[in-house]
Each structure stands twice: as C-alpha cells, then as structure tokens.
Amino acid sequence: MTMTPESEDDARARRQLTEAQLEAIEDEIRSTQPLTSPLLPLSALARQYASGPGGGGKDDDDGRDGRGEESDAERRQREGFLGAATFLSTKYESLRRVRGDGNCYYRAFLYSLCERLLRRRGALLLARDDDDDGENDDEDGEFERLKELVAGSLKWVCRFGYDEYTIDMFHEELVELFDFIEGAFEKKSGDGDDNSNSLEDALKQLHSRLNEENACSDYCTWFMRVLTAAQMKSDPDRYLPFLIAEGNDHYADVSAFCAREVEPMGRECGMVQVSALAERMGVRVVIEYVDG
C-alpha cells in the first residue's frame, strides 16, 4: 500500500480543526463550570458518586457499558468512591468545586488562603468587641506576615530570572487582593450583628472577585505559579531529586522543568509544586485523595 504524504494544506486544516475542537471544549467548560463554586455540603460529593465516579443526574450512565449496565469492577470502584466521600463527611462539613482546567490546585490554594484569612479577621474583630486582652494577636500576626511576604515577593522572584516590568501587573493584583482582605471590615463597626453581616458581605465580595473570568483569579493564580517556580529555583539541588522520583528525569534541570510544567497556565500541579508553594507561603496544606 502506498502512503501519500500529507500536503501542507491538509496539515493546516487538521491543525485548525484540532484548535477549533479544543476551543469548543474550553468554551463548554467555561459555560458549565465556574472558576470556584459556592460552598456545597459534603453530601454533594456522596451524591456524585452514588451512581458512579462520573457523576449523577444526566451522567448516570457514564463509565458503564453500552447496555447501561454496571460491571463488577465498576461497582467496586463506585463503592470505593462512595466510601471515601462518606469518610470525608466525618472530617469536613463542606467543599468547593474548582474548574478542572489545569489550574485547579493553584486556584484552590489561592481561594482557600484568602477565605481563611478573611474569616480569621472577622473572628478577630468579633473577639476584640468582647475581649481586649490580645488573645487573638497570633491570627492577626499571620495575616501581617503573609501580607508582607506578598508585598516583597516581586523583588524576590526577580532574583530568579523574572522581569519585573513583565510580571508587575500580576503581582499588583495579588497585593490588591490582600488590601481588600485587610480593609474588608473597616466600614462596619458596632455590635456583633453588624460585624457578622460585614463578614458575610466580605465573603460574597471575595467570591465575586475570584470568579471573574480573565481577571483577578487568573492573574493571581499565575503569580502563584511564579512563586512556586521561584521557590524551586531558589534551591534546585533540593528539588531535583524529587522531580526525578516523580518521573521527570527527562528535564535537564529545575529551570527547564519550571518553564514547561509550572509557569504555563493549564499545566497540572504535582506534589513537588504543592510542597514548594506551601513552603514559600509558610502554610500547611492537607491533600485528601479520593481514588476509588
């Protein structure tokens, strides 16, 4: 059989078709998945896996054979996912879904960090209304530590090859996000009910900020990637063995790995990146695996 080489026009048409298909997939994801969902009860996770890991509702037949019947292997997997979801409900009350676009870990890290800081500041404000003995100074100090770290992070990452003028706008978005957290309660004062309402309003404003397309969330998410890469570049001999252990031995060095796997948006996050970002920010991260 003779194989006819693909013409340049055919190759261009194939590339355009592939790009159109990818764009259609991305559009569908954007239209059906918010960047970050509202708080959901853990029972939502159990319902998702009740009919299989593919989800419930219109996707009930996902993961089943052509007859819509569940095989023994699929049933065992479903029961494993359901058992994991049930176990998680004993540890947590709620969850947020994050768009699965390859940026989900960095986006989840950013949202969780900001939400926790905002709730802590709200709780601190309420506590100060009742007690002025400085008992909650540590929590306020944690915000000040992180705010100072973020403010100085632009100069720090530029020590590892980043151009200040190129990334300044991304850094500025993160600084402004921390400014919002710091000033979220300044307009509210008085009794506990007023402060409680202020916290609810502030959480809504945070959710709105971090769900606007091509805006604060994406800018800050990318800067989280830069912080991660710079942390790895700051001590390459320490991180390289872990990259090799994860099967990334085809990269010559940490810088090459970061250029391909950390800095570009849409690249999945591995455990090395999880560790590097947590270490840079000085926070503790808990990962829960639901693998069926």
WODA-V283728 format. One record per residue. N is the residue number from 1. RES is the residue in one small letter. PHI is phi in degrees with one decimal (none if undefined). OMEGA is omega in radians with two decimals (999 if undefined). Layout:
n:N res:RES phi:PHI omega:OMEGA
n:N res:RES phi:PHI omega:OMEGA
//
This chain:
n:1 res:m phi:none omega:-3.13
n:2 res:t phi:-94.4 omega:3.13
n:3 res:m phi:-97.2 omega:3.12
n:4 res:t phi:-88.1 omega:3.13
n:5 res:p phi:-59.0 omega:3.13
n:6 res:e phi:-69.4 omega:3.13
n:7 res:s phi:-73.9 omega:3.14
n:8 res:e phi:-63.2 omega:3.13
n:9 res:d phi:-66.1 omega:3.12
n:10 res:d phi:-64.2 omega:-3.14
n:11 res:a phi:-64.2 omega:3.13
n:12 res:r phi:-65.0 omega:3.14
n:13 res:a phi:-64.7 omega:3.13
n:14 res:r phi:-66.0 omega:3.12
n:15 res:r phi:-63.2 omega:3.14
n:16 res:q phi:-64.9 omega:3.10
n:17 res:l phi:-64.1 omega:3.12
n:18 res:t phi:-62.2 omega:3.13
n:19 res:e phi:-63.7 omega:3.13
n:20 res:a phi:-66.2 omega:3.12
n:21 res:q phi:-65.4 omega:3.11
n:22 res:l phi:-63.3 omega:3.13
n:23 res:e phi:-65.1 omega:3.11
n:24 res:a phi:-64.5 omega:3.10
n:25 res:i phi:-63.8 omega:3.14
n:26 res:e phi:-64.1 omega:3.12
n:27 res:d phi:-63.8 omega:3.12
n:28 res:e phi:-64.8 omega:3.10
n:29 res:i phi:-61.3 omega:-3.13
n:30 res:r phi:-62.3 omega:-3.08
n:31 res:s phi:-79.7 omega:-3.06
n:32 res:t phi:-111.4 omega:-3.10
n:33 res:q phi:-126.1 omega:3.01
n:34 res:p phi:-67.6 omega:3.09
n:35 res:l phi:-57.6 omega:3.08
n:36 res:t phi:-144.6 omega:-3.09
n:37 res:s phi:-80.5 omega:2.93
n:38 res:p phi:-64.5 omega:3.07
n:39 res:l phi:-61.8 omega:3.11
n:40 res:l phi:-121.5 omega:3.07
n:41 res:p phi:-68.3 omega:3.12
n:42 res:l phi:-61.4 omega:3.10
n:43 res:s phi:-61.7 omega:3.10
n:44 res:a phi:-63.9 omega:3.11
n:45 res:l phi:-69.8 omega:3.10
n:46 res:a phi:-64.0 omega:3.11
n:47 res:r phi:-63.9 omega:3.13
n:48 res:q phi:-60.0 omega:-3.07
n:49 res:y phi:-92.4 omega:-3.11
n:50 res:a phi:-62.2 omega:-3.13
n:51 res:s phi:-110.6 omega:3.12
n:52 res:g phi:124.9 omega:-3.09
n:53 res:p phi:-62.6 omega:3.11
n:54 res:g phi:-73.6 omega:3.11
n:55 res:g phi:116.8 omega:-3.11
n:56 res:g phi:-112.4 omega:3.08
n:57 res:g phi:65.2 omega:-3.05
n:58 res:k phi:-66.7 omega:-3.12
n:59 res:d phi:-101.5 omega:-3.05
n:60 res:d phi:-56.0 omega:-3.08
n:61 res:d phi:-89.1 omega:3.14
n:62 res:d phi:-59.5 omega:3.09
n:63 res:g phi:84.4 omega:3.13
n:64 res:r phi:-107.2 omega:-3.08
n:65 res:d phi:-76.0 omega:-3.05
n:66 res:g phi:-61.5 omega:3.13
n:67 res:r phi:-87.1 omega:-3.10
n:68 res:g phi:75.9 omega:-3.13
n:69 res:e phi:-97.5 omega:-3.08
n:70 res:e phi:-94.8 omega:3.09
n:71 res:s phi:-77.2 omega:3.12
n:72 res:d phi:-61.7 omega:-3.14
n:73 res:a phi:-64.6 omega:3.12
n:74 res:e phi:-67.4 omega:3.11
n:75 res:r phi:-64.6 omega:3.13
n:76 res:r phi:-63.8 omega:3.12
n:77 res:q phi:-65.0 omega:3.13
n:78 res:r phi:-60.6 omega:3.14
n:79 res:e phi:-65.5 omega:3.09
n:80 res:g phi:-65.4 omega:3.10
n:81 res:f phi:-63.8 omega:-3.12
n:82 res:l phi:-64.9 omega:3.09
n:83 res:g phi:-63.5 omega:3.12
n:84 res:a phi:-65.7 omega:3.11
n:85 res:a phi:-64.0 omega:3.11
n:86 res:t phi:-65.8 omega:3.10
n:87 res:f phi:-62.8 omega:-3.14
n:88 res:l phi:-61.3 omega:3.14
n:89 res:s phi:-68.2 omega:3.07
n:90 res:t phi:-83.8 omega:-3.11
n:91 res:k phi:-108.5 omega:-3.04
n:92 res:y phi:-131.8 omega:3.12
n:93 res:e phi:-97.4 omega:-3.01
n:94 res:s phi:-150.6 omega:3.13
n:95 res:l phi:-147.0 omega:2.96
n:96 res:r phi:-125.4 omega:3.02
n:97 res:r phi:-86.4 omega:-3.14
n:98 res:v phi:-122.7 omega:-3.10
n:99 res:r phi:-55.2 omega:-3.12
n:100 res:g phi:-85.3 omega:-3.09
n:101 res:d phi:-113.9 omega:-3.10
n:102 res:g phi:91.6 omega:3.12
n:103 res:n phi:-105.3 omega:-2.92
n:104 res:c phi:-62.7 omega:-3.12
n:105 res:y phi:-66.6 omega:-3.11
n:106 res:y phi:-62.5 omega:-3.14
n:107 res:r phi:-68.3 omega:3.12
n:108 res:a phi:-65.6 omega:3.11
n:109 res:f phi:-60.0 omega:-3.13
n:110 res:l phi:-60.6 omega:-3.09
n:111 res:y phi:-63.6 omega:-3.11
n:112 res:s phi:-61.2 omega:3.13
n:113 res:l phi:-60.7 omega:-3.10
n:114 res:c phi:-66.8 omega:-3.13
n:115 res:e phi:-64.7 omega:3.12
n:116 res:r phi:-64.2 omega:3.12
n:117 res:l phi:-63.5 omega:-3.14
n:118 res:l phi:-66.4 omega:3.12
n:119 res:r phi:-65.6 omega:3.12
n:120 res:r phi:-63.0 omega:-3.14
n:121 res:r phi:-67.9 omega:3.06
n:122 res:g phi:-64.7 omega:3.12
n:123 res:a phi:-65.9 omega:3.13
n:124 res:l phi:-64.5 omega:3.12
n:125 res:l phi:-63.2 omega:3.10
n:126 res:l phi:-64.4 omega:-3.11
n:127 res:a phi:-65.3 omega:-3.13
n:128 res:r phi:-68.7 omega:3.07
n:129 res:d phi:-66.3 omega:-3.08
n:130 res:d phi:-97.8 omega:-2.99
n:131 res:d phi:-150.4 omega:-3.08
n:132 res:d phi:-112.5 omega:-3.08
n:133 res:d phi:-93.7 omega:3.09
n:134 res:g phi:79.0 omega:-3.07
n:135 res:e phi:-62.3 omega:-3.07
n:136 res:n phi:-101.6 omega:-3.10
n:137 res:d phi:-60.7 omega:-3.11
n:138 res:d phi:-62.6 omega:-3.13
n:139 res:e phi:-66.7 omega:3.10
n:140 res:d phi:-64.3 omega:3.11
n:141 res:g phi:-63.6 omega:3.10
n:142 res:e phi:-64.6 omega:3.09
n:143 res:f phi:-63.6 omega:-3.13
n:144 res:e phi:-62.6 omega:3.11
n:145 res:r phi:-62.5 omega:-3.11
n:146 res:l phi:-69.0 omega:3.12
n:147 res:k phi:-62.6 omega:3.10
n:148 res:e phi:-65.7 omega:3.12
n:149 res:l phi:-61.6 omega:3.14
n:150 res:v phi:-63.4 omega:-3.12
n:151 res:a phi:-60.5 omega:-3.11
n:152 res:g phi:-90.7 omega:-3.01
n:153 res:s phi:-72.6 omega:-3.14
n:154 res:l phi:-63.6 omega:3.12
n:155 res:k phi:-62.3 omega:-3.10
n:156 res:w phi:-66.3 omega:-3.09
n:157 res:v phi:-67.0 omega:-3.14
n:158 res:c phi:-68.1 omega:3.05
n:159 res:r phi:-69.8 omega:-3.06
n:160 res:f phi:-117.5 omega:2.95
n:161 res:g phi:99.8 omega:-3.13
n:162 res:y phi:-92.0 omega:-3.13
n:163 res:d phi:-89.3 omega:-3.04
n:164 res:e phi:-59.1 omega:-3.07
n:165 res:y phi:-71.6 omega:3.14
n:166 res:t phi:-76.6 omega:-3.02
n:167 res:i phi:-107.0 omega:-3.07
n:168 res:d phi:-58.7 omega:-3.08
n:169 res:m phi:-66.0 omega:3.11
n:170 res:f phi:-71.4 omega:3.09
n:171 res:h phi:-63.0 omega:-3.11
n:172 res:e phi:-62.1 omega:3.10
n:173 res:e phi:-62.3 omega:3.14
n:174 res:l phi:-68.5 omega:3.08
n:175 res:v phi:-60.6 omega:-3.14
n:176 res:e phi:-65.5 omega:3.09
n:177 res:l phi:-64.4 omega:3.09
n:178 res:f phi:-69.9 omega:3.05
n:179 res:d phi:-62.6 omega:3.09
n:180 res:f phi:-61.2 omega:3.13
n:181 res:i phi:-61.5 omega:-3.11
n:182 res:e phi:-64.2 omega:-3.06
n:183 res:g phi:-99.5 omega:-3.02
n:184 res:a phi:-63.0 omega:-3.04
n:185 res:f phi:-111.3 omega:-3.05
n:186 res:e phi:-69.0 omega:-3.09
n:187 res:k phi:-82.0 omega:-3.10
n:188 res:k phi:-107.4 omega:3.07
n:189 res:s phi:-154.4 omega:3.11
n:190 res:g phi:107.8 omega:-3.00
n:191 res:d phi:-80.2 omega:-3.05
n:192 res:g phi:-61.8 omega:-3.12
n:193 res:d phi:-62.8 omega:3.12
n:194 res:d phi:-61.7 omega:-3.13
n:195 res:n phi:-66.0 omega:3.13
n:196 res:s phi:-63.9 omega:3.10
n:197 res:n phi:-63.5 omega:3.12
n:198 res:s phi:-62.4 omega:3.11
n:199 res:l phi:-63.9 omega:3.13
n:200 res:e phi:-61.1 omega:3.12
n:201 res:d phi:-63.9 omega:-3.12
n:202 res:a phi:-63.6 omega:3.11
n:203 res:l phi:-65.2 omega:3.09
n:204 res:k phi:-65.9 omega:3.13
n:205 res:q phi:-65.0 omega:3.10
n:206 res:l phi:-61.9 omega:-3.13
n:207 res:h phi:-61.5 omega:3.12
n:208 res:s phi:-64.4 omega:3.13
n:209 res:r phi:-58.8 omega:-3.03
n:210 res:l phi:-90.2 omega:3.05
n:211 res:n phi:-122.7 omega:3.10
n:212 res:e phi:-80.5 omega:-3.10
n:213 res:e phi:-65.8 omega:3.07
n:214 res:n phi:52.2 omega:-3.10
n:215 res:a phi:-140.2 omega:-2.97
n:216 res:c phi:-52.3 omega:-3.07
n:217 res:s phi:-61.2 omega:-3.13
n:218 res:d phi:-66.9 omega:3.14
n:219 res:y phi:-63.2 omega:-3.11
n:220 res:c phi:-71.1 omega:3.09
n:221 res:t phi:-62.1 omega:3.13
n:222 res:w phi:-66.1 omega:3.12
n:223 res:f phi:-68.0 omega:3.00
n:224 res:m phi:-60.3 omega:3.09
n:225 res:r phi:-64.8 omega:3.13
n:226 res:v phi:-63.4 omega:3.10
n:227 res:l phi:-60.1 omega:3.13
n:228 res:t phi:-62.9 omega:-3.12
n:229 res:a phi:-64.1 omega:-3.13
n:230 res:a phi:-65.3 omega:3.09
n:231 res:q phi:-62.5 omega:3.12
n:232 res:m phi:-67.3 omega:3.13
n:233 res:k phi:-69.6 omega:-3.12
n:234 res:s phi:-70.3 omega:3.13
n:235 res:d phi:-147.4 omega:-3.00
n:236 res:p phi:-62.2 omega:-3.12
n:237 res:d phi:-65.0 omega:3.12
n:238 res:r phi:-78.6 omega:-3.05
n:239 res:y phi:-87.9 omega:-3.06
n:240 res:l phi:-57.5 omega:3.13
n:241 res:p phi:-59.6 omega:3.12
n:242 res:f phi:-71.4 omega:3.07
n:243 res:l phi:-64.7 omega:3.12
n:244 res:i phi:-63.4 omega:3.14
n:245 res:a phi:-64.3 omega:3.12
n:246 res:e phi:-86.5 omega:3.09
n:247 res:g phi:89.5 omega:3.14
n:248 res:n phi:-103.0 omega:-3.06
n:249 res:d phi:-72.1 omega:3.11
n:250 res:h phi:-80.5 omega:3.05
n:251 res:y phi:-91.5 omega:-3.05
n:252 res:a phi:-68.0 omega:-3.10
n:253 res:d phi:-158.4 omega:-3.10
n:254 res:v phi:-64.3 omega:-3.13
n:255 res:s phi:-60.6 omega:3.12
n:256 res:a phi:-65.3 omega:3.10
n:257 res:f phi:-61.0 omega:-3.11
n:258 res:c phi:-62.2 omega:-3.11
n:259 res:a phi:-64.3 omega:-3.09
n:260 res:r phi:-101.4 omega:-2.95
n:261 res:e phi:-115.9 omega:-3.06
n:262 res:v phi:-113.6 omega:-3.01
n:263 res:e phi:-71.3 omega:-3.13
n:264 res:p phi:-70.7 omega:3.03
n:265 res:m phi:-64.3 omega:3.09
n:266 res:g phi:89.8 omega:3.12
n:267 res:r phi:-91.2 omega:-3.10
n:268 res:e phi:-62.4 omega:-3.11
n:269 res:c phi:-102.0 omega:3.07
n:270 res:g phi:-100.1 omega:-3.06
n:271 res:m phi:-66.9 omega:3.10
n:272 res:v phi:-64.6 omega:3.11
n:273 res:q phi:-66.0 omega:3.09
n:274 res:v phi:-56.2 omega:-3.12
n:275 res:s phi:-64.1 omega:-3.09
n:276 res:a phi:-65.4 omega:-3.13
n:277 res:l phi:-67.0 omega:3.12
n:278 res:a phi:-62.8 omega:3.14
n:279 res:e phi:-67.4 omega:-3.14
n:280 res:r phi:-63.9 omega:-3.11
n:281 res:m phi:-83.2 omega:3.12
n:282 res:g phi:69.9 omega:-3.13
n:283 res:v phi:-125.6 omega:3.13
n:284 res:r phi:-100.1 omega:-3.14
n:285 res:v phi:-120.6 omega:3.08
n:286 res:v phi:-114.1 omega:3.12
n:287 res:i phi:-106.5 omega:3.08
n:288 res:e phi:-108.5 omega:3.14
n:289 res:y phi:-94.3 omega:3.03
n:290 res:v phi:-119.8 omega:-2.98
n:291 res:d phi:-116.2 omega:3.08
n:292 res:g phi:73.6 omega:999
//
